[in-house]
Amino acid sequence: MQFLEKWGEAAYTTVGFFWMALWAFILGYVISSAIQVFVSREKMQRTMGKSGAKSVGLGTFFGFISSSCSFAALATTRSLFKKGAGFIPSMAYLLASTNLVIELGLVIAVFMSWHFIVGEYIGGIILILSMWLIVKLFYPKKLIKEVRQKFEDEGEEKEDHAKQSWKELIQSKAGWSMVGKKYIGEWRMVWKDITVGFTIAGVIAAFVPPEAYEWLFVGTKAGGGGSGDFSFLQVLQHSVIGPVAAFLTFIGSMGNIPLASLLYENGVSVAGIMAFIFSDLVVFPVLRINAKYYNWRMSLYILMVLFVALVGASLILHYGFQFFDMVPQGGGGKSASEREFFKLDYSFYLNIGFILVTGLMIWLSRVKKSSMNHQMADKGWVEKLLFWLSVLAYGWLAIGLGIKYFYLG
């Protein structure tokens, strides 16, 4: 009976988490889709050909206004690098497009305190600067030459949409139809990550006791919200364990925020929480995709650079928060399992409004045929595994909700 109660609680928490974040997802993807349509990839490529400060800054900016889907970011980064963008600006684009995007900040705002929004954006910049320094010190000249040769053997890629200025696009039905198509494409890419991520978050919230966090992240205290008195070795351990925990979930940056909120509730340090959030690019599926795009040696090089950079950025954030007395004080009130998700508050009205916006996006996507295709990074075993895990997740949720409302009453 206790297991069934936990099952129902887990399903309820998952659906509640998603309901809390729905308006933020929709708003973020509408903004992201519009910017991606009206800012051409060609312009990005022309301005990212070197590894100077200007190119890295532009790569960061273009990543900021791009998609938050990790797999889509990998595909676009490869395309930019293949067409002449420098390696460091390309990596800056990759990091910015998964850590500095608007929609990610919105979702963090829903689940966590404002401190982590600040941490996400400042930390994302520190992450890029750290990557830049590491690559400068250990520049993979031979690897880059091998990859460039591989690209030459593969030939050119087709553009994702017709060559039109943003002014022409924004004034045309075809342009807004592209926005609708891009919006639908965004959801097609992330729905599996979101489904699996939110389901795992619900299961962990219901089944995993606070003692488990205290065992995994040394020195944590439930309810501490990252404000515990941690030694340097404990903070370092948290910043290393964060990516390991992310590796076990292998979900994208948008799907792991509910999990990060559970780390926050259970007293994990700022370093551990931020390292977990930053770790969407150091999981095995990403390693495999990069190996497919470049080669295994380049993929492992990128993995090690990003891992060292995110650990360093997380440590800087942790002690920076301490220095400025900005460490969040406690997880804040009720735990995930005790929250009342479905009530007439701002989330309800925002969700209804943005569901109507989704209807508008669907209608726009059908207004006029467009040549735009939303690029998918990988259609192999990763996508198939996520698909079937999502199917299992929906079955788990349906049965769990049935248990909660019909069996247990």
N, C-alpha and C positions, 0 to 999 in steps of 0.2 A: 504493500500500500504506500509506503514511504517513497519508493521508486516512482510510482505513478504520480504522486503529488509533485515530485521534483520534475518529472517529465512535463506535466502541465505547466508548472512554473517556468520551466526553460522555454517552452513554446510561447507562452504569454510574454516573457521578457524579450524574446527575439522580435516578435511582431511589434511590441511597444517601442523597442529601440528604433526599428525602421520607421514607425509612425512619427517619432520625435524628429527624425532626420530628413523626412521626405521632402519638405519644402526647401531645405537647404540643398539637397541633391538637385532638385529641379531648377532652382534659381542658378546654381553654379553651372549646370550643364547648358542652360540657355545662354548665359553670358559667354561661356567657353565656346559654344558652337558658333555664335555670331562673330566672335573675334577670329576664330579659325577660318571662317569663310571670307571675311573682309580683309584679312592680312595674308598675303600670298606666301607660299613656301619659297617661291623664286626669290622674293625680296630677302628672306632669311638667308638663303644660300649665298647671295651676292655680298652680304655684309659679314659673313662668318668665315672668310677664307683664311684668315691668319689667326695666330694665337696671342695677339696683343690684348691689352685691356679693353679696347673698344669692341673687339670681336667677342670676347668673353662676356662683356656687359650686355651686348646685343643678344648673344645666345641665352643669357639668363632672362632677359626681357621677353624674348620670343617663347621661352619655356613657360614663363609666368602666365602668358595669355593663351597657352595651348591646353591640350587634353590632360586630364589627371590620370588616365588609365595607364598603368605601368607598361602593359604590352604594346599599346599604341605608341607610347613614348619611345620604346625601344625601336619600333619600326620607323618612326619619323627620324630618330637620331641616326639610324643607319642610312636612311635616304639622304639626309643632310651631309653626312660624312662622305658618302659615295659620290655626291655631286660637287665636292670640293671644299666643304667646310672643314676648318681645322679640327684636330682631335680634341684639344682642350675646350674650344667653344661648343663642340658637339656634346661633350660630357657635361658642360655647364647647362646646355639646353635640357639634357636628360634629367639632371638633378632638379632643375627649376620646374620642369613640367610634371614632376611627381611630388615635389615638396613645397612649391611656392604658389600653386594654383589657387584661384579664388574659392572654388567649391570646397577644397580641403579645409581652408580656414573656417568656412561656414559650418561644416560638420563638426569640427573641433569645438566651435562656439556652442553647439547644441549639447555636446556630451561632457565637456570639460570646462575648466575655468579659463578666464581671459589670459592667464599666465602662459598657457600652452599655445594660444594663438600667437602671442609675442614670440615664444620659443620656436614655434614652427617657422615663422618668417625670418627671424634673425638667425636661427639655427640653419635654415636652408642656405642663407648667404654665407655663413661660416663654413658650411659643408662644401660649397662651391669653391671658396677660397682655399680650403684645406686640400681639396682635390687638385686644384691648380698648382699648389706648392709641391705636392707629392709627385705629380706628373712631371713638373719641371725638374725635380731632383732625380727622378728615375724615368727619364723619357724613353719610351719603347720604340726607338727609331727603326730598328729592324722589323719589329712586329707591324708597325704602321706601313712600312714598305711592302711587306707580304700581303697585307689586307688590301692596299691600293691595287696591287697586281691582281688579286682575286676579283676586285670590283671591275677592273678592265676586262677580265676574261668573261664576266657575267654580262657586260653590256649595259645600256641605259635603261632607266625606268620611265614609264609614262607619267605625265603630270596628273594630279588628282582632279583638276577641273580646268575649264577653259581660261585663257589669259584675258582677264578683264580687270580694270581698275576697281578699287573699293567703292568709288563714287558711282560707277555704273552698276555694280552689284547691289548696293544698298538702295538704289532707286528702281530696281527691277523685281518682277515677280520671281524670276529665275533665281536671283540672289537669295531671297527669303525662303524660297523652296529649298535651296541648298542648306540654309540654316536649319530648317525642319528636318531634312535628311541627316544632317550632321548630328542633330540632337538625338534622333532615333538611333543613329549609329553609335553614339556614346553609350546609350543604355544597353544596346546589344553587346557591347564590349564588356561592360562592367556588371551586368546583372548577376552573372555567376559568382564573381568575386564577392559582391555585396550579399548575395544569398548565403553563401558558405560562411563568410565572415560574421554576419549577424547571427546565424544559427549557432556557430561555435561560441560566440559571445554569450548567447542565452544559455547554452549548456554549461559553460564555465561559471556563469553567475549563479546557476541553480545548484550545481553538483560539486564545485570545487570549494573547499573550506578555506578560510583565511590562513590556516596553518600551512597550506601548500605554498602560498606566496612567500611566507616567512622562511620556508625551507629553500625555495628556489632562489629568492633574492635575499641574500644574507643581511640581517639587521633591520628588515622591514617590520612595521607594526600596523595592523589593520586600522584604517581610519586616519593614518598619518598623512596621507596625501602628498608624499614626497618630502615632508618637512622633518623627517627624523634626523637624529644626530649620527650621521654616517661617517665612518673613517674613509680615507682616500681609497684604500684597498676594497672596501665595500662598494663605494661608488664606481670604481673601475670594474668590479665584478658585475654590477648591475648593467653597466654600459656594454659589456660583452655578452651577458646572458640575454639581454633584450633582443639582439639579432638572432640568437639561437631559438628563442621562443617564436620569433617571427618566421624563422625557417620552418618550424613545425606546422605553421598554419598556411604558409605559402600563398597568402592572399594579397590583393593589391592595396594601395595606400588608402583608398576610400573604405574598404571593408574592415581594416584593422583598427579604426578609431574606437568603436565600441569596446574592443578588447583592451585598448590603451586606457580607456576610462575605468575598466576593472582594475588594471594595475594601479591607477591613481587612487581608487577607493581603498585598495588594500595596502597602501603605504609604501609602494615602490618609489625610489628616488627619482628626481627629475631626470637625471642622466639615463636611468633605465627606461623610463617612459619615452623619452625623446629618441633614444637609440632604437626602441621598438618601432616607433612611428617612422623613423628614417630608413628602416630595414627592408622596405618593399623591393629594393633593387639588388639585394644580396641573398635572395632565396634561390632554390635549385632550378625552378622553371626559367627564371631570368638567366641564370648561368647557362642553361642549355640553349636558350634562344640566341644569346650572344655568340655561343659557339657555332651555331648554325649560320648566323649572319657574317661572322668574321672567321675565327677558328678557335680551337680550345685554348691555345696559349694566350691569345688576346682576351678571351672571355675570363680566364683565371686572373689575368693582370688587372682587368677592370674590377673584378670581384674584390681583390685584395686592396686596390686603391680606395674603393668605396667603403669597404669595411673599416680600414684605418681612419679614413676621413670622418665617418659617422661616429666612431668611438671618440675621436678627438673633439668633434663638434659637440657631442653630448656632454663631455666633461667640461668644456668651456661654458656651455649653457648652465650646467649645474652650479658651478662656482661663480658664474656671473650673476645668477639669481641670488645666491647667498650674499655676494658683495653688495648688491643693490637692495637687499632685504625684500626680495620679490618671491621667495619660495612660497608656493601655495600652502595655506594652513588647513589641512584636513580635506577629506573627500567630499564633505558637505552633505550632512543630513542623511537621508535614507539611502540604503543600498539599492542596487539595481532590482533585486527581487521584491523590494518593498514599495517601489514607486507606483503611483497611479498614472498610467500613461494616457488613458483615453478619457479626457474630460474637455469641457468647453472652455478652452483657454486660447492663447495666441497661436499655439501650434495647430489647433483644430482649424481655425479660420485661415491661417496661412496655407495649410495643406489643401483645403478646399479650393482656395484661389489658384494655387499653383497646379493642382490637378486640371483645372480648366485651361491653364497655360499649356499643359501637356497636350490637351485636346487640340489647341490652336496649332501647336508644333506638328502634330500628326496631320492636320488639315493642310498646313503649308507644305508639308513634304509631298503631298499629292497634287498640289496646284499645277505644277509644271514639271515636265521631265527634265532631269538634270544629269550631267555627265559625272557628277561627283560620286565617288565610291569611297566609303569609309574603310581605310586600310586596316586589315587585321594582321596582327603580328605573327600569329602561330595558329594553325588549324590542326595540329597533330595531337599527341597524347595528352598534352596539358589541357587543351580546350575540352577534349573528350572526358578527361577525368573530372574537370570542374563541372561539366554538364551533368554527369551522372551523380556527382556529389550533390549538385543542386536539386536533382530529382529526388534523391534520398532525403534531402533537407526539407523539401515541400511535404513529403510523406510524413516525416517526423513531426513537422509543425501541425499538419492537419490532424494527426492522431492525438498529439499533445493537447491541442485546443479542445478536441472532442472529449478527452479525459477530464480536462479542467471544468468545462461548462456543462457536460451532459452526464458523465459518469460520477464525478466527485461532487458536482453541483456547486 
